[in-house]
Amino acid sequence: MSDFNSRRSAVVCRNGCAASSQPLASQTGIDILKAGGNAADAAVAMAAVLNVTEPCSTGIGGDAFCLFYDAKTKGVKAVNGSGRAPSGLTLDLLNKQGFNSTCPFPVQHGHAVTIPGAAAAWVDTVERFGSGKLSLAEILRPAVDLAEDGYPVQQVTALIWNKGADSLLTPNNKHGRDLLIDGQAPKYGQVMRLPYLAQTFRELGTMGKKGFYEGRIAKAIVDVVEKFGGVMTLDDLQSHVTTYEEPISTDYRGYRLWEIPPNGHGMAALMALNILEAYDLKDLGANSAEYLHLVTEALKLGFTDTTWYCADPSKVDVPLSTLLSKEYAKKRRQLIRNNRAMANVKRGDLNIGPDTVYFTTADSQGNACSFINSNFMGFGSAIVPEGCGFTLQNRGSGFSLDPEHPNVIAPNKRPYHTIIPAMLTDSNTGELVMSYGVMGGYMQPQGHVQVLLNMLEFGMNPQQALDQPRICVGGGYGYDESYVSVEDGISLDVVAGLAEMGHTVRGPLVAHGRSLFGKGQAITVGAFWDKSNTGKNRDGRVYWCGSDPRADGMAIGF
């Protein structure tokens, strides 16, 4: 394995920390913590700032999920802030319009826009888990100020913004220019202002969910979706609700990994870990051909089941107890050969009828918030409601148009979702070990597995684990088992070794092509990866924080 060294060290601190893909967002998280807010308050403030500073990846027109660790109860709770399909969007309607499984609607069509769930998720996260010491308006104020006064755009963000700028300039998209400067994406270091977005945040902060799902903003959303061929109504928006759910989890060598349940695809990470648990991965060596072969095969098996069974559990049965069982993992593991790649992987017989932002915070009380917010494909649909300053997501593209598929599109149904936060706790004590995540479409559960194994199996701290080069089965916006992409830093000998085992390998991908492998953040409580450190820290809690070098951001502590 060739070296892949970041210039960063893990940040260590005692009182609180925030890690994100944008320095201003991380600083905002620290400011909110210092003002008396807790991890949930800080996370929502960061979500809003990231909408201002990275609208090409995230925003209030998209969806959000979070996992919150309550230090008092030692419990992990999940917030599902994903939106649903409009009540009038049926498969029959789509078929009559000429859309089907072989001819889906375009990603910039009004049908691709599901109800934006992020605004409600922000409000509900603060109300359910926040400190109660700061109002929503106070939490959103840093984002309002940045949107009004302006901020210089960071380098990676400028590149992503430029890549998606044309989607904002389609003939029907009258207000797409609100997110550009003289019809062009802002350049690295250029000051960007988003006054309409500032007003949107003011209304949300003052009126709460009604400020977004009723009134001016709601009408603007419905009007523009209709112009793009959609059928969303004001009743659809007003009826939207966040759901609070029990997260799903599995035990791996004494630690419990927590993920969002379906309609999120965190189950793929859990199934892969269950399969890998039987192997002596440490003995194979980090990023060796033999190790990456096993990880690739386990991910294939996890994804093959996930891409079929993952759907809205309020509409279809998702057999989680079977899929996440150790017995099922043992059965699936038998398909793996140590020296040969699987081909044409089939989903299991159960005997039954690249853009996002991830960020995480931790506070002085020991609470943590693992939060993720996304438009889906860059600017999402790139559709901009009048006077609102944000784009609408295109999560409807995550539905299947196959009538036999569990994830088939249906009214008021949530689509298959790629954005997933993660948490790790001690299986015996329930104490928080790590709050982390890796953004990037179908890379996300793959990143969760690889970053975690870097720490648990190979003794890396959170920054080293994020720095380590990764693999990705298939592409970022879809799952494709036919090839595996490898990142710069994985040696050519390893690439050749994977090819000899029958893997079709793409890469090593270099420069900004490495964005395929996601951008992660991690906060740990203590140095759990260091097996020589068996005792408790005599000086109390110490946080270790890492931020992905593939992004513009940083981890900050105090």
Secondary structure, 3 states (H helix, E strand, C coil): CCCCCCCCCCEEECCCEEEECCHHHHHHHHHHHHCCCCHHHHHHHHHHHHHHHCCCCCCCCCEEEEEEEECCCCEEEEEEECCCCCCCCCHHHHHHCCCECCECCCCCCHHHCCCCCHHHHHHHHHHHHCCCCCCHHHHHHHHHHHHHHCEECCHHHHHHHHHHHHHHHCCCCCCHHHHCECCECCCCCCEECCHHHHHHHHHHHHHCCHHHHCHHHHHHHHHHHHHCCCCCCHHHHHCCCCEEECCEEEEECCEEEEECCCCECCHHHHHHHHHHCCCCHHHHCCCCHHHHHHHHHHHHHHHHHHHHHCCCCCCCCCCHHHHCCHHHHHHHHCCCECCECCCCCCCCCCCCCCCEEEEEEECCCCCEEEEEEECCCCCCCCCCCCCCCCCCCCHHHHCECCCCCCCECCCCCCCCECCCCEEEEECCCCCEEEEEEEECHHHHHHHHHHHHHHHHCCCCCHHHHHHCCCEEECCCCCCCCCCEEEECCCCHHHHHHHHHCCCCEEEEECHHHHHHHCEEEEEEECCCCCCCCCCCCCCCCCEEEEECCCCCCEEEEC
